[in-house]
Amino acid sequence: MVLRETERELVPNKGAQLGNFAVVDVNEQETWVTTSEGMGQKEAAKYGANGRVYAARLVWDKPNSAWNCH
């Protein structure tokens, strides 16, 4: 679940569309988020987008409560 009031940017904004992402709870201390730059907009490249694929690693201070849902 994504809560708007706790959202944070995990990858650089280079002008491309982002949004189709995947989340993997590796364990109760670590979560990975992957996404890629959508290059459907011609102007995206002028801001630095080039179709990158990103992987963001989140390490939790406290055990991730979502891990208990498995």
N, CA, C and O atoms as a Maestro MAE file, in Angstrom:
{
 s_m_m2io_version
 :::
 2.0.0
}

f_m_ct {
 s_m_title
 :::
 protein
 m_atom[280] {
  # First column is atom index #
  i_m_mmod_type
  r_m_x_coord
  r_m_y_coord
  r_m_z_coord
  i_m_residue_number
  s_m_chain_name
  s_m_pdb_residue_name
  s_m_pdb_atom_name
  i_m_atomic_number
  :::
  1 25 0.849 -1.170 0.000 1 A "MET " " N  " 7
  2 3 0.000 0.000 0.000 1 A "MET " " CA " 6
  3 2 0.897 1.236 0.000 1 A "MET " " C  " 6
  4 15 1.872 1.300 0.748 1 A "MET " " O  " 8
  5 25 0.569 2.204 -0.829 2 A "VAL " " N  " 7
  6 3 1.298 3.471 -0.881 2 A "VAL " " CA " 6
  7 2 0.455 4.530 -0.174 2 A "VAL " " C  " 6
  8 15 -0.711 4.733 -0.512 2 A "VAL " " O  " 8
  9 25 1.039 5.188 0.788 3 A "LEU " " N  " 7
  10 3 0.366 6.267 1.509 3 A "LEU " " CA " 6
  11 2 0.933 7.589 1.030 3 A "LEU " " C  " 6
  12 15 2.125 7.850 1.190 3 A "LEU " " O  " 8
  13 25 0.088 8.427 0.443 4 A "ARG " " N  " 7
  14 3 0.546 9.679 -0.154 4 A "ARG " " CA " 6
  15 2 1.354 10.532 0.819 4 A "ARG " " C  " 6
  16 15 2.350 11.138 0.421 4 A "ARG " " O  " 8
  17 25 0.947 10.591 2.079 5 A "GLU " " N  " 7
  18 3 1.644 11.464 3.027 5 A "GLU " " CA " 6
  19 2 3.043 10.964 3.383 5 A "GLU " " C  " 6
  20 15 3.828 11.707 3.973 5 A "GLU " " O  " 8
  21 25 3.366 9.723 3.035 6 A "THR " " N  " 7
  22 3 4.703 9.199 3.320 6 A "THR " " CA " 6
  23 2 5.519 8.957 2.047 6 A "THR " " C  " 6
  24 15 6.629 8.431 2.126 6 A "THR " " O  " 8
  25 25 4.991 9.329 0.874 7 A "GLU " " N  " 7
  26 3 5.711 9.105 -0.386 7 A "GLU " " CA " 6
  27 2 7.026 9.869 -0.413 7 A "GLU " " C  " 6
  28 15 7.122 10.985 0.096 7 A "GLU " " O  " 8
  29 25 8.038 9.251 -1.015 8 A "ARG " " N  " 7
  30 3 9.332 9.880 -1.228 8 A "ARG " " CA " 6
  31 2 9.820 9.503 -2.622 8 A "ARG " " C  " 6
  32 15 9.516 8.415 -3.112 8 A "ARG " " O  " 8
  33 25 10.572 10.391 -3.261 9 A "GLU " " N  " 7
  34 3 11.167 10.068 -4.552 9 A "GLU " " CA " 6
  35 2 12.350 9.143 -4.315 9 A "GLU " " C  " 6
  36 15 13.227 9.439 -3.504 9 A "GLU " " O  " 8
  37 25 12.369 8.021 -5.025 10 A "LEU " " N  " 7
  38 3 13.447 7.040 -4.861 10 A "LEU " " CA " 6
  39 2 14.455 7.076 -5.995 10 A "LEU " " C  " 6
  40 15 15.589 6.626 -5.834 10 A "LEU " " O  " 8
  41 25 14.051 7.607 -7.139 11 A "VAL " " N  " 7
  42 3 14.938 7.657 -8.309 11 A "VAL " " CA " 6
  43 2 14.945 9.073 -8.863 11 A "VAL " " C  " 6
  44 15 13.995 9.822 -8.637 11 A "VAL " " O  " 8
  45 25 15.991 9.457 -9.583 12 A "PRO " " N  " 7
  46 3 16.068 10.819 -10.132 12 A "PRO " " CA " 6
  47 2 14.962 11.092 -11.147 12 A "PRO " " C  " 6
  48 15 14.571 10.206 -11.907 12 A "PRO " " O  " 8
  49 25 14.467 12.314 -11.152 13 A "ASN " " N  " 7
  50 3 13.462 12.734 -12.123 13 A "ASN " " CA " 6
  51 2 14.182 13.402 -13.287 13 A "ASN " " C  " 6
  52 15 14.657 14.532 -13.172 13 A "ASN " " O  " 8
  53 25 14.254 12.695 -14.399 14 A "LYS " " N  " 7
  54 3 14.943 13.199 -15.590 14 A "LYS " " CA " 6
  55 2 13.963 13.561 -16.699 14 A "LYS " " C  " 6
  56 15 14.360 13.651 -17.861 14 A "LYS " " O  " 8
  57 25 12.698 13.770 -16.366 15 A "GLY " " N  " 7
  58 3 11.712 14.189 -17.347 15 A "GLY " " CA " 6
  59 2 10.937 13.067 -18.017 15 A "GLY " " C  " 6
  60 15 10.024 13.334 -18.799 15 A "GLY " " O  " 8
  61 25 11.280 11.824 -17.728 16 A "ALA " " N  " 7
  62 3 10.583 10.683 -18.337 16 A "ALA " " CA " 6
  63 2 9.397 10.272 -17.476 16 A "ALA " " C  " 6
  64 15 9.302 10.655 -16.310 16 A "ALA " " O  " 8
  65 25 8.499 9.493 -18.056 17 A "GLN " " N  " 7
  66 3 7.397 8.939 -17.295 17 A "GLN " " CA " 6
  67 2 7.920 7.812 -16.415 17 A "GLN " " C  " 6
  68 15 8.669 6.950 -16.872 17 A "GLN " " O  " 8
  69 25 7.521 7.827 -15.157 18 A "LEU " " N  " 7
  70 3 7.807 6.748 -14.213 18 A "LEU " " CA " 6
  71 2 6.472 6.324 -13.619 18 A "LEU " " C  " 6
  72 15 5.516 7.099 -13.646 18 A "LEU " " O  " 8
  73 25 6.388 5.155 -13.105 19 A "GLY " " N  " 7
  74 3 5.144 4.775 -12.453 19 A "GLY " " CA " 6
  75 2 4.881 3.290 -12.465 19 A "GLY " " C  " 6
  76 15 4.357 2.765 -11.483 19 A "GLY " " O  " 8
  77 25 5.216 2.589 -13.527 20 A "ASN " " N  " 7
  78 3 5.099 1.137 -13.512 20 A "ASN " " CA " 6
  79 2 6.300 0.611 -12.761 20 A "ASN " " C  " 6
  80 15 7.403 0.536 -13.302 20 A "ASN " " O  " 8
  81 25 6.082 0.250 -11.515 21 A "PHE " " N  " 7
  82 3 7.188 -0.162 -10.668 21 A "PHE " " CA " 6
  83 2 6.866 -1.498 -10.016 21 A "PHE " " C  " 6
  84 15 5.711 -1.922 -9.991 21 A "PHE " " O  " 8
  85 25 7.879 -2.150 -9.495 22 A "ALA " " N  " 7
  86 3 7.699 -3.404 -8.765 22 A "ALA " " CA " 6
  87 2 8.374 -3.276 -7.410 22 A "ALA " " C  " 6
  88 15 9.402 -2.613 -7.273 22 A "ALA " " O  " 8
  89 25 7.787 -3.913 -6.420 23 A "VAL " " N  " 7
  90 3 8.306 -3.881 -5.058 23 A "VAL " " CA " 6
  91 2 8.530 -5.317 -4.595 23 A "VAL " " C  " 6
  92 15 7.657 -6.171 -4.748 23 A "VAL " " O  " 8
  93 25 9.713 -5.575 -4.023 24 A "VAL " " N  " 7
  94 3 10.035 -6.904 -3.508 24 A "VAL " " CA " 6
  95 2 10.507 -6.751 -2.063 24 A "VAL " " C  " 6
  96 15 11.485 -6.053 -1.798 24 A "VAL " " O  " 8
  97 25 9.819 -7.398 -1.142 25 A "ASP " " N  " 7
  98 3 10.283 -7.456 0.242 25 A "ASP " " CA " 6
  99 2 11.305 -8.584 0.318 25 A "ASP " " C  " 6
  100 15 10.939 -9.759 0.340 25 A "ASP " " O  " 8
  101 25 12.579 -8.228 0.359 26 A "VAL " " N  " 7
  102 3 13.659 -9.216 0.392 26 A "VAL " " CA " 6
  103 2 13.644 -9.952 1.731 26 A "VAL " " C  " 6
  104 15 13.747 -11.177 1.783 26 A "VAL " " O  " 8
  105 25 13.516 -9.193 2.795 27 A "ASN " " N  " 7
  106 3 13.350 -9.736 4.139 27 A "ASN " " CA " 6
  107 2 12.746 -8.631 4.990 27 A "ASN " " C  " 6
  108 15 12.378 -7.584 4.456 27 A "ASN " " O  " 8
  109 25 12.633 -8.831 6.283 28 A "GLU " " N  " 7
  110 3 11.963 -7.819 7.112 28 A "GLU " " CA " 6
  111 2 12.779 -6.544 7.292 28 A "GLU " " C  " 6
  112 15 12.260 -5.552 7.803 28 A "GLU " " O  " 8
  113 25 14.044 -6.552 6.883 29 A "GLN " " N  " 7
  114 3 14.904 -5.374 7.008 29 A "GLN " " CA " 6
  115 2 15.159 -4.674 5.681 29 A "GLN " " C  " 6
  116 15 15.699 -3.568 5.677 29 A "GLN " " O  " 8
  117 25 14.788 -5.284 4.544 30 A "GLU " " N  " 7
  118 3 15.171 -4.734 3.246 30 A "GLU " " CA " 6
  119 2 14.063 -4.923 2.200 30 A "GLU " " C  " 6
  120 15 13.453 -5.987 2.100 30 A "GLU " " O  " 8
  121 25 13.823 -3.855 1.424 31 A "THR " " N  " 7
  122 3 12.857 -3.867 0.326 31 A "THR " " CA " 6
  123 2 13.524 -3.278 -0.900 31 A "THR " " C  " 6
  124 15 14.286 -2.318 -0.790 31 A "THR " " O  " 8
  125 25 13.249 -3.841 -2.067 32 A "TRP " " N  " 7
  126 3 13.767 -3.319 -3.333 32 A "TRP " " CA " 6
  127 2 12.601 -2.796 -4.163 32 A "TRP " " C  " 6
  128 15 11.520 -3.386 -4.172 32 A "TRP " " O  " 8
  129 25 12.828 -1.685 -4.860 33 A "VAL " " N  " 7
  130 3 11.850 -1.112 -5.785 33 A "VAL " " CA " 6
  131 2 12.545 -0.950 -7.137 33 A "VAL " " C  " 6
  132 15 13.630 -0.372 -7.209 33 A "VAL " " O  " 8
  133 25 11.931 -1.454 -8.203 34 A "THR " " N  " 7
  134 3 12.487 -1.313 -9.548 34 A "THR " " CA " 6
  135 2 11.509 -0.552 -10.427 34 A "THR " " C  " 6
  136 15 10.294 -0.663 -10.264 34 A "THR " " O  " 8
  137 25 12.053 0.228 -11.367 35 A "THR " " N  " 7
  138 3 11.249 0.969 -12.328 35 A "THR " " CA " 6
  139 2 12.139 1.323 -13.517 35 A "THR " " C  " 6
  140 15 13.350 1.102 -13.481 35 A "THR " " O  " 8
  141 25 11.544 1.864 -14.554 36 A "SER " " N  " 7
  142 3 12.330 2.308 -15.713 36 A "SER " " CA " 6
  143 2 11.716 3.577 -16.279 36 A "SER " " C  " 6
  144 15 10.551 3.889 -16.033 36 A "SER " " O  " 8
  145 25 12.526 4.303 -17.044 37 A "GLU " " N  " 7
  146 3 12.061 5.542 -17.670 37 A "GLU " " CA " 6
  147 2 11.287 5.212 -18.939 37 A "GLU " " C  " 6
  148 15 11.805 4.544 -19.834 37 A "GLU " " O  " 8
  149 25 10.045 5.682 -19.013 38 A "GLY " " N  " 7
  150 3 9.256 5.556 -20.229 38 A "GLY " " CA " 6
  151 2 9.636 6.666 -21.193 38 A "GLY " " C  " 6
  152 15 9.631 7.842 -20.828 38 A "GLY " " O  " 8
  153 25 9.961 6.299 -22.410 39 A "MET " " N  " 7
  154 3 10.480 7.284 -23.364 39 A "MET " " CA " 6
  155 2 9.436 7.660 -24.421 39 A "MET " " C  " 6
  156 15 9.803 7.999 -25.546 39 A "MET " " O  " 8
  157 25 8.151 7.606 -24.082 40 A "GLY " " N  " 7
  158 3 7.092 7.952 -25.014 40 A "GLY " " CA " 6
  159 2 6.987 9.436 -25.315 40 A "GLY " " C  " 6
  160 15 6.372 9.821 -26.310 40 A "GLY " " O  " 8
  161 25 7.569 10.268 -24.483 41 A "GLN " " N  " 7
  162 3 7.527 11.718 -24.676 41 A "GLN " " CA " 6
  163 2 8.823 12.175 -25.338 41 A "GLN " " C  " 6
  164 15 9.910 11.887 -24.836 41 A "GLN " " O  " 8
  165 25 8.718 12.873 -26.441 42 A "LYS " " N  " 7
  166 3 9.922 13.351 -27.139 42 A "LYS " " CA " 6
  167 2 10.748 14.287 -26.273 42 A "LYS " " C  " 6
  168 15 11.977 14.267 -26.342 42 A "LYS " " O  " 8
  169 25 10.093 15.109 -25.458 43 A "GLU " " N  " 7
  170 3 10.824 16.092 -24.657 43 A "GLU " " CA " 6
  171 2 11.561 15.468 -23.468 43 A "GLU " " C  " 6
  172 15 12.382 16.142 -22.847 43 A "GLU " " O  " 8
  173 25 11.294 14.206 -23.134 44 A "ALA " " N  " 7
  174 3 11.956 13.565 -21.991 44 A "ALA " " CA " 6
  175 2 13.471 13.563 -22.162 44 A "ALA " " C  " 6
  176 15 14.193 13.815 -21.197 44 A "ALA " " O  " 8
  177 25 13.965 13.289 -23.355 45 A "ALA " " N  " 7
  178 3 15.410 13.226 -23.591 45 A "ALA " " CA " 6
  179 2 16.086 14.575 -23.365 45 A "ALA " " C  " 6
  180 15 17.252 14.622 -22.973 45 A "ALA " " O  " 8
  181 25 15.380 15.655 -23.604 46 A "LYS " " N  " 7
  182 3 16.008 16.967 -23.425 46 A "LYS " " CA " 6
  183 2 16.273 17.274 -21.955 46 A "LYS " " C  " 6
  184 15 17.075 18.156 -21.648 46 A "LYS " " O  " 8
  185 25 15.616 16.566 -21.045 47 A "TYR " " N  " 7
  186 3 15.859 16.736 -19.609 47 A "TYR " " CA " 6
  187 2 16.821 15.676 -19.061 47 A "TYR " " C  " 6
  188 15 17.102 15.653 -17.862 47 A "TYR " " O  " 8
  189 25 17.325 14.799 -19.936 48 A "GLY " " N  " 7
  190 3 18.327 13.830 -19.506 48 A "GLY " " CA " 6
  191 2 17.870 12.392 -19.460 48 A "GLY " " C  " 6
  192 15 18.673 11.509 -19.157 48 A "GLY " " O  " 8
  193 25 16.605 12.121 -19.752 49 A "ALA " " N  " 7
  194 3 16.121 10.732 -19.744 49 A "ALA " " CA " 6
  195 2 16.690 9.974 -20.936 49 A "ALA " " C  " 6
  196 15 16.865 10.529 -22.021 49 A "ALA " " O  " 8
  197 25 16.979 8.680 -20.711 50 A "ASN " " N  " 7
  198 3 17.491 7.865 -21.806 50 A "ASN " " CA " 6
  199 2 17.019 6.411 -21.740 50 A "ASN " " C  " 6
  200 15 17.620 5.536 -22.364 50 A "ASN " " O  " 8
  201 25 15.953 6.152 -20.991 51 A "GLY " " N  " 7
  202 3 15.423 4.792 -20.880 51 A "GLY " " CA " 6
  203 2 16.073 3.976 -19.776 51 A "GLY " " C  " 6
  204 15 16.056 2.746 -19.826 51 A "GLY " " O  " 8
  205 25 16.647 4.642 -18.779 52 A "ARG " " N  " 7
  206 3 17.328 3.951 -17.679 52 A "ARG " " CA " 6
  207 2 16.387 2.982 -16.953 52 A "ARG " " C  " 6
  208 15 15.171 3.169 -16.933 52 A "ARG " " O  " 8
  209 25 16.976 1.956 -16.364 53 A "VAL " " N  " 7
  210 3 16.289 1.055 -15.439 53 A "VAL " " CA " 6
  211 2 16.888 1.323 -14.061 53 A "VAL " " C  " 6
  212 15 18.108 1.360 -13.903 53 A "VAL " " O  " 8
  213 25 16.023 1.509 -13.068 54 A "TYR " " N  " 7
  214 3 16.473 1.828 -11.714 54 A "TYR " " CA " 6
  215 2 16.125 0.702 -10.747 54 A "TYR " " C  " 6
  216 15 15.104 0.031 -10.896 54 A "TYR " " O  " 8
  217 25 16.974 0.511 -9.771 55 A "ALA " " N  " 7
  218 3 16.702 -0.370 -8.630 55 A "ALA " " CA " 6
  219 2 17.043 0.422 -7.372 55 A "ALA " " C  " 6
  220 15 18.183 0.849 -7.194 55 A "ALA " " O  " 8
  221 25 16.065 0.616 -6.509 56 A "ALA " " N  " 7
  222 3 16.277 1.334 -5.250 56 A "ALA " " CA " 6
  223 2 16.202 0.326 -4.108 56 A "ALA " " C  " 6
  224 15 15.289 -0.498 -4.053 56 A "ALA " " O  " 8
  225 25 17.154 0.400 -3.213 57 A "ARG " " N  " 7
  226 3 17.227 -0.511 -2.066 57 A "ARG " " CA " 6
  227 2 16.851 0.267 -0.810 57 A "ARG " " C  " 6
  228 15 17.481 1.274 -0.486 57 A "ARG " " O  " 8
  229 25 15.829 -0.200 -0.107 58 A "LEU " " N  " 7
  230 3 15.392 0.423 1.142 58 A "LEU " " CA " 6
  231 2 15.805 -0.471 2.297 58 A "LEU " " C  " 6
  232 15 15.494 -1.662 2.308 58 A "LEU " " O  " 8
  233 25 16.497 0.092 3.259 59 A "VAL " " N  " 7
  234 3 16.872 -0.633 4.463 59 A "VAL " " CA " 6
  235 2 16.119 0.014 5.617 59 A "VAL " " C  " 6
  236 15 16.256 1.212 5.867 59 A "VAL " " O  " 8
  237 25 15.323 -0.786 6.316 60 A "TRP " " N  " 7
  238 3 14.431 -0.277 7.352 60 A "TRP " " CA " 6
  239 2 15.133 -0.190 8.706 60 A "TRP " " C  " 6
  240 15 15.922 -1.065 9.061 60 A "TRP " " O  " 8
  241 25 14.841 0.871 9.459 61 A "ASP " " N  " 7
  242 3 15.347 1.020 10.829 61 A "ASP " " CA " 6
  243 2 14.697 -0.007 11.761 61 A "ASP " " C  " 6
  244 15 15.337 -0.549 12.662 61 A "ASP " " O  " 8
  245 25 13.405 -0.258 11.518 62 A "LYS " " N  " 7
  246 3 12.647 -1.235 12.294 62 A "LYS " " CA " 6
  247 2 12.181 -2.318 11.325 62 A "LYS " " C  " 6
  248 15 12.084 -2.054 10.126 62 A "LYS " " O  " 8
  249 25 11.894 -3.510 11.797 63 A "PRO " " N  " 7
  250 3 11.394 -4.545 10.891 63 A "PRO " " CA " 6
  251 2 10.172 -4.064 10.106 63 A "PRO " " C  " 6
  252 15 9.272 -3.437 10.665 63 A "PRO " " O  " 8
  253 25 10.151 -4.362 8.825 64 A "ASN " " N  " 7
  254 3 9.074 -3.971 7.935 64 A "ASN " " CA " 6
  255 2 7.826 -4.779 8.275 64 A "ASN " " C  " 6
  256 15 7.846 -6.007 8.191 64 A "ASN " " O  " 8
  257 25 6.746 -4.111 8.656 65 A "SER " " N  " 7
  258 3 5.522 -4.817 9.049 65 A "SER " " CA " 6
  259 2 4.879 -5.554 7.878 65 A "SER " " C  " 6
  260 15 4.135 -6.509 8.097 65 A "SER " " O  " 8
  261 25 5.148 -5.131 6.627 66 A "ALA " " N  " 7
  262 3 4.598 -5.826 5.465 66 A "ALA " " CA " 6
  263 2 5.157 -7.232 5.359 66 A "ALA " " C  " 6
  264 15 4.517 -8.105 4.773 66 A "ALA " " O  " 8
  265 25 6.339 -7.470 5.913 67 A "TRP " " N  " 7
  266 3 6.964 -8.785 5.843 67 A "TRP " " CA " 6
  267 2 6.095 -9.833 6.542 67 A "TRP " " C  " 6
  268 15 6.103 -11.001 6.152 67 A "TRP " " O  " 8
  269 25 5.353 -9.429 7.558 68 A "ASN " " N  " 7
  270 3 4.504 -10.362 8.307 68 A "ASN " " CA " 6
  271 2 3.288 -10.805 7.516 68 A "ASN " " C  " 6
  272 15 2.596 -11.732 7.935 68 A "ASN " " O  " 8
  273 25 3.007 -10.174 6.391 69 A "CYS " " N  " 7
  274 3 1.827 -10.499 5.585 69 A "CYS " " CA " 6
  275 2 2.054 -11.714 4.698 69 A "CYS " " C  " 6
  276 15 1.098 -12.213 4.105 69 A "CYS " " O  " 8
  277 25 3.282 -12.207 4.587 70 A "HIS " " N  " 7
  278 3 3.581 -13.301 3.656 70 A "HIS " " CA " 6
  279 2 3.095 -14.616 4.160 70 A "HIS " " C  " 6
  280 15 3.269 -15.636 3.494 70 A "HIS " " O  " 8
  :::
 }
 m_bond[279] {
  # First column is bond index #
  i_m_from
  i_m_to
  i_m_order
  :::
  1 1 2 1
  2 2 3 1
  3 3 4 2
  4 3 5 1
  5 5 6 1
  6 6 7 1
  7 7 8 2
  8 7 9 1
  9 9 10 1
  10 10 11 1
  11 11 12 2
  12 11 13 1
  13 13 14 1
  14 14 15 1
  15 15 16 2
  16 15 17 1
  17 17 18 1
  18 18 19 1
  19 19 20 2
  20 19 21 1
  21 21 22 1
  22 22 23 1
  23 23 24 2
  24 23 25 1
  25 25 26 1
  26 26 27 1
  27 27 28 2
  28 27 29 1
  29 29 30 1
  30 30 31 1
  31 31 32 2
  32 31 33 1
  33 33 34 1
  34 34 35 1
  35 35 36 2
  36 35 37 1
  37 37 38 1
  38 38 39 1
  39 39 40 2
  40 39 41 1
  41 41 42 1
  42 42 43 1
  43 43 44 2
  44 43 45 1
  45 45 46 1
  46 46 47 1
  47 47 48 2
  48 47 49 1
  49 49 50 1
  50 50 51 1
  51 51 52 2
  52 51 53 1
  53 53 54 1
  54 54 55 1
  55 55 56 2
  56 55 57 1
  57 57 58 1
  58 58 59 1
  59 59 60 2
  60 59 61 1
  61 61 62 1
  62 62 63 1
  63 63 64 2
  64 63 65 1
  65 65 66 1
  66 66 67 1
  67 67 68 2
  68 67 69 1
  69 69 70 1
  70 70 71 1
  71 71 72 2
  72 71 73 1
  73 73 74 1
  74 74 75 1
  75 75 76 2
  76 75 77 1
  77 77 78 1
  78 78 79 1
  79 79 80 2
  80 79 81 1
  81 81 82 1
  82 82 83 1
  83 83 84 2
  84 83 85 1
  85 85 86 1
  86 86 87 1
  87 87 88 2
  88 87 89 1
  89 89 90 1
  90 90 91 1
  91 91 92 2
  92 91 93 1
  93 93 94 1
  94 94 95 1
  95 95 96 2
  96 95 97 1
  97 97 98 1
  98 98 99 1
  99 99 100 2
  100 99 101 1
  101 101 102 1
  102 102 103 1
  103 103 104 2
  104 103 105 1
  105 105 106 1
  106 106 107 1
  107 107 108 2
  108 107 109 1
  109 109 110 1
  110 110 111 1
  111 111 112 2
  112 111 113 1
  113 113 114 1
  114 114 115 1
  115 115 116 2
  116 115 117 1
  117 117 118 1
  118 118 119 1
  119 119 120 2
  120 119 121 1
  121 121 122 1
  122 122 123 1
  123 123 124 2
  124 123 125 1
  125 125 126 1
  126 126 127 1
  127 127 128 2
  128 127 129 1
  129 129 130 1
  130 130 131 1
  131 131 132 2
  132 131 133 1
  133 133 134 1
  134 134 135 1
  135 135 136 2
  136 135 137 1
  137 137 138 1
  138 138 139 1
  139 139 140 2
  140 139 141 1
  141 141 142 1
  142 142 143 1
  143 143 144 2
  144 143 145 1
  145 145 146 1
  146 146 147 1
  147 147 148 2
  148 147 149 1
  149 149 150 1
  150 150 151 1
  151 151 152 2
  152 151 153 1
  153 153 154 1
  154 154 155 1
  155 155 156 2
  156 155 157 1
  157 157 158 1
  158 158 159 1
  159 159 160 2
  160 159 161 1
  161 161 162 1
  162 162 163 1
  163 163 164 2
  164 163 165 1
  165 165 166 1
  166 166 167 1
  167 167 168 2
  168 167 169 1
  169 169 170 1
  170 170 171 1
  171 171 172 2
  172 171 173 1
  173 173 174 1
  174 174 175 1
  175 175 176 2
  176 175 177 1
  177 177 178 1
  178 178 179 1
  179 179 180 2
  180 179 181 1
  181 181 182 1
  182 182 183 1
  183 183 184 2
  184 183 185 1
  185 185 186 1
  186 186 187 1
  187 187 188 2
  188 187 189 1
  189 189 190 1
  190 190 191 1
  191 191 192 2
  192 191 193 1
  193 193 194 1
  194 194 195 1
  195 195 196 2
  196 195 197 1
  197 197 198 1
  198 198 199 1
  199 199 200 2
  200 199 201 1
  201 201 202 1
  202 202 203 1
  203 203 204 2
  204 203 205 1
  205 205 206 1
  206 206 207 1
  207 207 208 2
  208 207 209 1
  209 209 210 1
  210 210 211 1
  211 211 212 2
  212 211 213 1
  213 213 214 1
  214 214 215 1
  215 215 216 2
  216 215 217 1
  217 217 218 1
  218 218 219 1
  219 219 220 2
  220 219 221 1
  221 221 222 1
  222 222 223 1
  223 223 224 2
  224 223 225 1
  225 225 226 1
  226 226 227 1
  227 227 228 2
  228 227 229 1
  229 229 230 1
  230 230 231 1
  231 231 232 2
  232 231 233 1
  233 233 234 1
  234 234 235 1
  235 235 236 2
  236 235 237 1
  237 237 238 1
  238 238 239 1
  239 239 240 2
  240 239 241 1
  241 241 242 1
  242 242 243 1
  243 243 244 2
  244 243 245 1
  245 245 246 1
  246 246 247 1
  247 247 248 2
  248 247 249 1
  249 249 250 1
  250 250 251 1
  251 251 252 2
  252 251 253 1
  253 253 254 1
  254 254 255 1
  255 255 256 2
  256 255 257 1
  257 257 258 1
  258 258 259 1
  259 259 260 2
  260 259 261 1
  261 261 262 1
  262 262 263 1
  263 263 264 2
  264 263 265 1
  265 265 266 1
  266 266 267 1
  267 267 268 2
  268 267 269 1
  269 269 270 1
  270 270 271 1
  271 271 272 2
  272 271 273 1
  273 273 274 1
  274 274 275 1
  275 275 276 2
  276 275 277 1
  277 277 278 1
  278 278 279 1
  279 279 280 2
  :::
 }
}
